[in-house]
């Protein structure tokens, strides 16, 4: 049985930056700025709390001093948490069993089947037919198996997006993101299957929203927005009627737009009423929505989407899960369009897990943003050259300077 606990109001410090030598750092301090550009380090985002001695040791590898926040205390309100909901299963560590190239063919088959099934069951719901739960389970299981062998191949292929099929593709992308995130968190295989089913079905209620609202190219009116915000209720009602479906999927469909501070919809419930799977799917849902081209808006860069979640951690989204999600996605995920300091633009095609800020990049334009001879450079070979003009200066939205990731994947571009 869940028990609601209201933590007493706590105090945090308003920002007033103080330079601290690395040897003077302590666990609990909040690092707001480094002594060098954050892109020259492996830290995912600038601005983080030191949570362990290992964090201090990692900072020491890259910085001589950092800035920490301190000043007068500011009172924050209480935060509700859900406890006593059951014991957490032991975290499992997964190791890639295949290379990206070896997994590509199986991932291609799995994601092709999943796309067809997602579009099919969405049509069935629209026509009032029952969902084939057995096929849903089988398809999600294939995605889980591929991601367990090597998540990069399926994550790479999921980046092919079509805004004209946004709802069905978004549901599948959230499913793949959630399974990959669950793997990162160490969830056991059976839990990954349940999480994948919940994520795949989370937006099924949108099939009862009028097409003119769902696909509207401009902002919704207040009345249209109120209609749109009923889709979690419709999703709950639809899934309650399906025999043999994992019951947790109903909760996720009903609550994936609820926020920890109670500002979400449709019920405005707070943290204690939002389960773990729902918290995970909510983060994946928001990330994919922000990075996708939709009828009403163009997609943002991965970094901009991660910043959005980071800025709302502990308020609207689970703070611990946001930190883990950022670790899972990485600073420059494969497929990111990036601009180097010298002005050249390219695609990230390989991740350097030891130095996350130094991936492999397929260069596609010259310094003047004109298409150039394609070549791959391994930024990891730069070593400690922090002044190199080959370092990444910024991440750009997909489609910038005429570079569309989907086109290159369809041409056969593969992860290194």
VENHUZI-V898031 format. One record per backbone hydrogen bond with DSSP energy under -0.5 kcal/mol. CO is the residue of the C=O (numbers start at 0). NH is the residue of the N-H. If there is no record, write none. Layout:
BEGIN
co: (CO/CO)
nh: (NH/NH)
END
This chain:
BEGIN
co: (2/2/4/4/9/11/15/17/19/20/21/25/28/28/29/29/30/32/36/37/47/48/49/51/52/53/54/55/56/57/58/58/63/64/65/66/66/67/71/73/75/78/80/80/82/91/98/99/100/102/103/104/105/106/107/108/109/110/111/112/113/114/115/116/117/118/119/120/121/122/123/124/130/131/132/133/134/135/136/137/138/139/140/141/142/143/144/145/148/148/149/149/150/151/152/153/155/156/158/161/162/164/165/166/167/168/169/170/171/172/173/174/175/176/177/178/179/180/181/181/182/185/187/187/188/189/190/191/192/193/194/195/196/198/200/202/203/204/205/209/209/210/212/220/221/222/223/224/226/227/229/229/230/231/232/233/234/235/236/237/238/241/245/246/246/247/248/249/250/251/254/256/258/259/269/270/272/274/275/276/277/278/279/280/281/282/283/284/285/286/287/288/289/291/293/296/300/301/302/303/304/305/306/307/308/309/311/311/311/314/315/316/317/318/319/320/321/322/323/324/325/329/332/335/335/336/337/338/338/339/343/344/344/345/346/347/348/349/350/354/358/359/359/360/360/361/362/363/365/369/374/376/376/377/378/379/381/383/384/387/388/390/393/395/396/398/399/401/402/402/403/403/404/405/406/407/408)
nh: (4/82/6/80/75/73/69/67/65/23/24/28/30/49/31/68/47/66/39/40/30/50/27/55/56/57/58/59/60/60/61/62/21/34/19/31/32/17/13/11/9/6/4/82/2/93/102/103/104/106/107/108/109/110/111/112/113/114/115/116/117/118/119/120/121/122/123/124/125/126/128/127/132/135/136/137/138/139/140/141/142/143/144/145/146/147/148/149/96/97/152/153/154/155/156/157/158/159/160/164/165/168/169/170/171/172/173/174/175/176/177/178/179/180/181/182/183/184/185/186/185/91/190/191/192/193/194/195/196/197/198/199/200/201/203/205/206/207/208/212/213/214/215/224/225/226/227/228/229/230/232/233/234/235/236/237/238/239/240/240/241/244/248/249/250/251/252/253/254/255/257/264/261/270/272/273/274/278/279/280/281/282/283/284/285/286/287/288/289/290/291/291/299/293/296/293/304/305/306/307/308/309/310/311/311/312/314/315/316/260/259/313/321/322/323/324/325/326/327/328/329/332/335/337/347/395/345/392/393/342/339/363/364/337/361/334/415/359/352/357/378/348/349/362/376/346/374/371/368/365/362/360/378/380/381/382/384/385/387/390/341/340/338/336/399/401/402/403/398/404/406/407/408/409/410/412/411)
END
